[in-house]
Amino acid sequence: MAKIQSVLGGLDSDKLGKTLVHEHALIGFPGWFLDSRQPKFQRDEALVRVCAAFEQLKDYGVQTVIDPCPSDIGRDVDFYAEIATRTGIQLICAAGVYYEAAGQPFTFRLLEEEAITEIFVKELQDGVGETGIRPGIVKIASGEPTMSEYERKIIRAASKAAAIAGVPVLSHTESCHCGHEQVDLVTGAGVCPHNFVVGHSDGTEDIEYQKSLAEKGVFVGFDRFGLDIEVPDEIRIRNFKALVDAGYRDSLLMSHDYVNCWQGGPPGIPPGVSTSEILPHWNMTHIFERIIPQLKAQGMTDADFDQILCGNTQRFLTVEPS
């Protein structure tokens, strides 16, 4: 039985259960602490609040969550391990860094690609820092409208590391740009297409783009349900159902990209204003409370969602030995 690495150790792939592939316990963009207007980050209070949100997932049968926060925007593996210990949710974290404009690229800009691959492999095999906590996936990211040379270098290095360590790759795309280039770089480094999900592919009305990704054998991330400020959910639902009807059900993954806790507050939002005031349905239970019922009303079944949330995620996370 294949093993999947969680923050508390290895999991048998058949024990993953219902899985959300893209959620965040904690995010802190570079320089988050510079905004002195924001209240001081209270780690213990944040942990209680995030654990309460993860507990709610149990009501919907969720057993596993992937938190693909890269190392340069607030990844805290000890925080994740505490969530998993307190709630029993199987939590998987990531190696990797964010896209150039929103990450912290200085150090890796100075290093050669081979050195960056070595850094990622060491984390994947030995654990993050002195924690011993091993990431179970690699996160890559690119900006818009084109991919920078820095991002190409990082994606090549990260993908090589994933192939060496035998873990899958999950991506961030900005406004659905560069998805095909990501596929070419990731699979070109030796990652199997079904071990790669092109993230945030639901951020467009262009269903032909989404179909074209599925045709390459990769997973298509419909992972921002509830984030209506980008694309309304009715468009996501329309395209999702059309893809299922066109035979692409087994290429789809679902999630929210919800951020439970912001260090320094949500970027660009005034102090004291929460994301729930702007995006009232953006949370980790939205799919189960609102999206799945609407899709069932259009003819989808429990068997469809078992496949998407269990079977597809198991296939994505399971890397066969080479």
Long-range contacts (C-beta under 8 A, 24 or more apart in sequence): 2-318, 2-319, 2-320, 4-92, 4-136, 4-317, 4-318, 5-92, 5-134, 5-135, 5-136, 5-167, 6-64, 6-84, 6-90, 6-91, 6-92, 6-136, 7-77, 7-80, 7-81, 7-84, 7-91, 7-92, 7-93, 7-133, 8-81, 8-84, 8-85, 8-90, 8-91, 11-64, 11-90, 13-314, 13-317, 13-318, 14-314, 15-63, 15-90, 16-63, 16-64, 16-90, 16-310, 16-313, 16-314, 16-317, 17-61, 17-62, 17-63, 17-64, 17-90, 17-310, 18-60, 18-61, 18-62, 18-63, 18-64, 18-306, 18-309, 18-310, 19-62, 19-63, 19-64, 19-65, 19-66, 19-309, 19-310, 19-313, 19-314, 19-317, 20-57, 20-62, 20-64, 20-65, 20-66, 20-254, 20-255, 20-256, 20-284, 20-287, 20-309, 21-66, 21-170, 21-197, 21-221, 21-223, 21-253, 21-254, 21-255, 21-313, 21-316, 22-66, 22-68, 22-170, 22-199, 22-221, 22-223, 22-253, 22-255, 22-256, 22-257, 23-65, 23-66, 23-67, 23-255, 23-256, 23-257, 23-258, 23-260, 23-284, 24-67, 24-68, 24-69, 24-257, 24-258, 24-259, 24-260, 25-50, 25-54, 25-67, 25-69, 25-76, 25-79, 25-80, 25-83, 25-91, 25-260, 25-261, 26-50, 26-69, 26-74, 26-76, 26-79, 26-259, 26-260, 26-261, 26-262, 26-263, 27-69, 27-73, 27-74, 27-259, 27-261, 27-262, 27-263, 28-73, 28-74, 28-262, 28-263, 28-264, 29-73, 29-74, 29-102, 29-264, 29-267, 30-72, 30-73, 30-102, 30-103, 30-104, 32-74, 32-262, 32-263, 32-264, 32-265, 32-267, 33-263, 33-264, 34-264, 35-264, 35-265, 35-271, 37-271, 38-264, 38-265, 38-271, 39-271, 41-263, 41-264, 43-79, 46-261, 47-79, 47-82, 47-83, 47-86, 49-260, 49-261, 50-79, 50-83, 50-260, 50-261, 51-82, 51-83, 51-86, 51-87, 53-260, 53-283, 53-284, 54-83, 54-87, 54-89, 54-284, 55-87, 56-284, 56-285, 57-89, 57-284, 57-285, 58-87, 58-88, 58-89, 59-285, 60-285, 60-288, 62-89, 63-89, 63-90, 64-89, 64-90, 64-91, 64-92, 64-313, 65-89, 65-90, 65-91, 65-92, 65-284, 66-91, 66-92, 66-94, 66-136, 66-137, 66-170, 66-255, 67-91, 67-92, 67-93, 67-94, 68-93, 68-94, 68-96, 68-137, 68-139, 68-170, 68-172, 68-199, 69-93, 69-94, 69-139, 70-94, 70-96, 70-97, 70-98, 70-103, 70-139, 70-141, 71-95, 71-96, 71-97, 71-128, 72-97, 72-98, 72-103, 72-104, 72-105, 73-98, 73-102, 73-103, 73-104, 74-263, 75-128, 77-128, 77-129, 77-131, 77-133, 77-135, 78-131, 78-133, 80-133, 81-131, 81-133, 92-135, 92-136, 92-137, 92-317, 93-128, 93-133, 93-135, 93-136, 93-137, 94-135, 94-136, 94-137, 94-138, 94-139, 94-170, 95-120, 95-123, 95-124, 95-128, 95-135, 95-137, 95-138, 95-139, 95-158, 95-161, 96-120, 96-138, 96-139, 96-140, 96-141, 96-154, 96-158, 97-139, 97-141, 97-154, 97-158, 98-139, 98-141, 98-172, 99-141, 99-142, 99-143, 99-148, 99-151, 99-172, 99-174, 100-143, 100-148, 100-150, 100-151, 101-143, 102-143, 103-141, 105-150, 108-150, 108-153, 108-154, 109-150, 113-153, 113-156, 113-157, 114-157, 116-153, 116-154, 116-157, 116-158, 117-157, 117-158, 117-160, 117-161, 117-164, 120-157, 120-158, 120-161, 120-162, 120-165, 121-161, 121-164, 121-165, 124-161, 124-162, 124-165, 124-167, 125-165, 135-167, 136-167, 136-317, 137-162, 137-167, 137-168, 137-169, 137-170, 137-317, 138-162, 138-165, 138-167, 138-168, 138-169, 138-170, 139-169, 139-170, 139-171, 139-172, 140-169, 140-170, 140-171, 140-172, 140-182, 140-186, 141-171, 141-172, 141-173, 142-171, 142-172, 142-173, 142-174, 142-177, 142-178, 142-181, 142-182, 143-174, 143-177, 143-178, 144-174, 144-175, 144-177, 144-178, 145-177, 146-177, 146-178, 147-178, 147-181, 147-182, 152-185, 155-182, 155-185, 155-186, 156-185, 156-188, 156-189, 159-185, 159-186, 159-188, 159-189, 159-190, 159-191, 160-189, 160-190, 162-186, 162-189, 162-191, 162-195, 163-189, 163-190, 163-191, 163-322, 166-319, 166-321, 166-322, 167-195, 167-319, 168-195, 168-196, 168-197, 168-316, 168-317, 168-319, 169-195, 169-196, 169-197, 170-196, 170-197, 170-199, 170-221, 171-196, 171-197, 171-198, 171-199, 171-221, 172-199, 172-200, 173-198, 173-199, 173-200, 173-201, 173-203, 174-200, 175-203, 175-204, 175-230, 176-200, 176-201, 176-203, 176-204, 176-206, 176-209, 179-209, 179-213, 180-212, 180-213, 180-216, 183-213, 183-216, 183-218, 187-216, 187-218, 190-322, 192-319, 192-320, 193-217, 193-218, 194-218, 194-219, 194-315, 194-316, 195-316, 195-317, 195-318, 195-319, 197-221, 197-223, 197-253, 197-316, 199-223, 199-257, 200-224, 200-257, 202-231, 202-236, 202-239, 202-240, 203-230, 203-231, 204-231, 205-231, 205-235, 205-239, 207-239, 207-242, 207-243, 210-239, 210-243, 210-248, 211-243, 211-246, 211-248, 213-251, 214-243, 214-248, 214-251, 214-252, 217-251, 218-251, 219-251, 219-252, 219-253, 219-312, 219-316, 220-248, 220-251, 220-252, 220-253, 221-253, 221-255, 222-252, 222-253, 222-254, 222-255, 223-253, 223-254, 223-255, 223-256, 223-257, 224-255, 224-256, 224-257, 225-254, 225-255, 225-256, 225-286, 225-287, 225-291, 226-256, 226-258, 226-279, 226-281, 226-282, 226-283, 226-286, 227-256, 227-257, 227-279, 227-282, 228-279, 228-281, 228-282, 229-278, 229-279, 233-281, 233-290, 233-291, 236-291, 237-291, 237-294, 237-295, 237-298, 240-295, 241-295, 241-298, 241-299, 241-300, 244-300, 244-304, 249-304, 249-307, 249-308, 250-307, 250-311, 250-312, 251-312, 252-308, 252-312, 253-308, 253-312, 253-313, 253-316, 254-287, 254-291, 254-308, 254-309, 255-287, 256-282, 256-283, 256-284, 256-286, 256-287, 258-282, 258-283, 258-284, 258-286, 260-284
